Amino acid sequence: MHCRAGCGACCIAPSISSPIPGMPQGKPAGVRCVQLDADNRCRLFDQPTRPAVCGGLKPSLEMCGAPDAEPGHAM
């Protein structure tokens, strides 16, 4: 499965316990990360402040939905 531009599920679905700029306590599952912009793109992508857990996420059917689903509507 490949990441779909504009999906944003990886910035909403998982719980992240490590600090995120703007979310010092991390974020609960199902909550939109404050670093996800209006186009559903991570503002921290390729930045040193991006949490390591985010870099380890891989697209999956469980998180992203079916490959033919509209981006951002997996949840």
ChimeraX commands (.cxc) that place a marker at each C-alpha (Angstrom):
marker #1 position 0.00,0.00,0.00 radius 0.5
marker #1 position 1.27,3.48,-0.81 radius 0.5
marker #1 position 0.75,6.75,1.03 radius 0.5
marker #1 position -1.87,8.95,-0.64 radius 0.5
marker #1 position -1.26,12.68,-0.75 radius 0.5
marker #1 position -3.93,14.54,1.18 radius 0.5
marker #1 position -5.05,11.54,3.24 radius 0.5
marker #1 position -3.82,12.64,6.69 radius 0.5
marker #1 position -5.00,9.47,8.45 radius 0.5
marker #1 position -1.52,8.92,9.92 radius 0.5
marker #1 position -1.81,12.30,11.67 radius 0.5
marker #1 position -5.26,11.55,13.10 radius 0.5
marker #1 position -5.69,7.82,13.74 radius 0.5
marker #1 position -2.78,6.87,16.03 radius 0.5
marker #1 position -2.17,7.78,19.63 radius 0.5
marker #1 position 1.21,9.50,19.99 radius 0.5
marker #1 position 2.67,9.63,23.50 radius 0.5
marker #1 position 5.79,11.61,22.64 radius 0.5
marker #1 position 5.72,15.43,22.57 radius 0.5
marker #1 position 4.79,17.13,19.30 radius 0.5
marker #1 position 5.41,20.86,18.75 radius 0.5
marker #1 position 2.12,22.42,19.82 radius 0.5
marker #1 position 1.03,19.23,21.62 radius 0.5
marker #1 position 3.55,18.75,24.45 radius 0.5
marker #1 position 1.60,15.82,25.92 radius 0.5
marker #1 position 1.32,14.04,22.56 radius 0.5
marker #1 position -2.14,13.27,21.16 radius 0.5
marker #1 position -4.86,10.70,21.68 radius 0.5
marker #1 position -6.02,8.39,18.89 radius 0.5
marker #1 position -8.61,9.99,16.64 radius 0.5
marker #1 position -7.50,13.56,17.37 radius 0.5
marker #1 position -6.12,15.65,14.51 radius 0.5
marker #1 position -2.48,16.63,15.07 radius 0.5
marker #1 position -1.98,20.41,15.20 radius 0.5
marker #1 position 0.88,19.97,12.70 radius 0.5
marker #1 position -1.49,18.68,9.99 radius 0.5
marker #1 position -2.15,21.56,7.59 radius 0.5
marker #1 position -5.34,22.38,5.65 radius 0.5
marker #1 position -4.18,20.14,2.77 radius 0.5
marker #1 position -3.69,17.23,5.21 radius 0.5
marker #1 position 0.09,17.40,4.94 radius 0.5
marker #1 position 2.43,17.19,7.93 radius 0.5
marker #1 position 4.23,20.46,8.63 radius 0.5
marker #1 position 6.99,18.49,10.38 radius 0.5
marker #1 position 7.71,16.03,7.56 radius 0.5
marker #1 position 11.50,15.82,7.06 radius 0.5
marker #1 position 12.07,18.16,10.02 radius 0.5
marker #1 position 14.20,17.24,13.06 radius 0.5
marker #1 position 11.26,18.06,15.36 radius 0.5
marker #1 position 9.08,15.33,13.84 radius 0.5
marker #1 position 8.49,12.58,16.43 radius 0.5
marker #1 position 10.31,9.33,15.66 radius 0.5
marker #1 position 7.06,7.38,15.93 radius 0.5
marker #1 position 5.63,9.40,13.04 radius 0.5
marker #1 position 8.55,8.50,10.81 radius 0.5
marker #1 position 7.97,4.84,11.54 radius 0.5
marker #1 position 4.33,4.81,10.48 radius 0.5
marker #1 position 3.55,2.88,7.30 radius 0.5
marker #1 position 0.34,3.04,5.27 radius 0.5
marker #1 position -2.04,0.22,6.16 radius 0.5
marker #1 position -5.60,-0.75,5.35 radius 0.5
marker #1 position -6.52,-0.40,9.04 radius 0.5
marker #1 position -5.25,3.17,9.29 radius 0.5
marker #1 position -5.72,4.52,5.77 radius 0.5
marker #1 position -8.73,2.63,4.44 radius 0.5
marker #1 position -9.11,0.99,1.06 radius 0.5
marker #1 position -6.65,2.13,-1.64 radius 0.5
marker #1 position -9.53,3.45,-3.75 radius 0.5
marker #1 position -11.15,5.36,-0.85 radius 0.5
marker #1 position -11.21,9.12,-0.96 radius 0.5
marker #1 position -8.18,10.53,0.92 radius 0.5
marker #1 position -8.98,11.55,4.48 radius 0.5
marker #1 position -12.11,9.41,4.74 radius 0.5
marker #1 position -10.65,6.20,6.11 radius 0.5
marker #1 position -11.85,6.70,9.66 radius 0.5
marker link #1:1,2 radius 0.2
marker link #1:2,3 radius 0.2
marker link #1:3,4 radius 0.2
marker link #1:4,5 radius 0.2
marker link #1:5,6 radius 0.2
marker link #1:6,7 radius 0.2
marker link #1:7,8 radius 0.2
marker link #1:8,9 radius 0.2
marker link #1:9,10 radius 0.2
marker link #1:10,11 radius 0.2
marker link #1:11,12 radius 0.2
marker link #1:12,13 radius 0.2
marker link #1:13,14 radius 0.2
marker link #1:14,15 radius 0.2
marker link #1:15,16 radius 0.2
marker link #1:16,17 radius 0.2
marker link #1:17,18 radius 0.2
marker link #1:18,19 radius 0.2
marker link #1:19,20 radius 0.2
marker link #1:20,21 radius 0.2
marker link #1:21,22 radius 0.2
marker link #1:22,23 radius 0.2
marker link #1:23,24 radius 0.2
marker link #1:24,25 radius 0.2
marker link #1:25,26 radius 0.2
marker link #1:26,27 radius 0.2
marker link #1:27,28 radius 0.2
marker link #1:28,29 radius 0.2
marker link #1:29,30 radius 0.2
marker link #1:30,31 radius 0.2
marker link #1:31,32 radius 0.2
marker link #1:32,33 radius 0.2
marker link #1:33,34 radius 0.2
marker link #1:34,35 radius 0.2
marker link #1:35,36 radius 0.2
marker link #1:36,37 radius 0.2
marker link #1:37,38 radius 0.2
marker link #1:38,39 radius 0.2
marker link #1:39,40 radius 0.2
marker link #1:40,41 radius 0.2
marker link #1:41,42 radius 0.2
marker link #1:42,43 radius 0.2
marker link #1:43,44 radius 0.2
marker link #1:44,45 radius 0.2
marker link #1:45,46 radius 0.2
marker link #1:46,47 radius 0.2
marker link #1:47,48 radius 0.2
marker link #1:48,49 radius 0.2
marker link #1:49,50 radius 0.2
marker link #1:50,51 radius 0.2
marker link #1:51,52 radius 0.2
marker link #1:52,53 radius 0.2
marker link #1:53,54 radius 0.2
marker link #1:54,55 radius 0.2
marker link #1:55,56 radius 0.2
marker link #1:56,57 radius 0.2
marker link #1:57,58 radius 0.2
marker link #1:58,59 radius 0.2
marker link #1:59,60 radius 0.2
marker link #1:60,61 radius 0.2
marker link #1:61,62 radius 0.2
marker link #1:62,63 radius 0.2
marker link #1:63,64 radius 0.2
marker link #1:64,65 radius 0.2
marker link #1:65,66 radius 0.2
marker link #1:66,67 radius 0.2
marker link #1:67,68 radius 0.2
marker link #1:68,69 radius 0.2
marker link #1:69,70 radius 0.2
marker link #1:70,71 radius 0.2
marker link #1:71,72 radius 0.2
marker link #1:72,73 radius 0.2
marker link #1:73,74 radius 0.2
marker link #1:74,75 radius 0.2
view
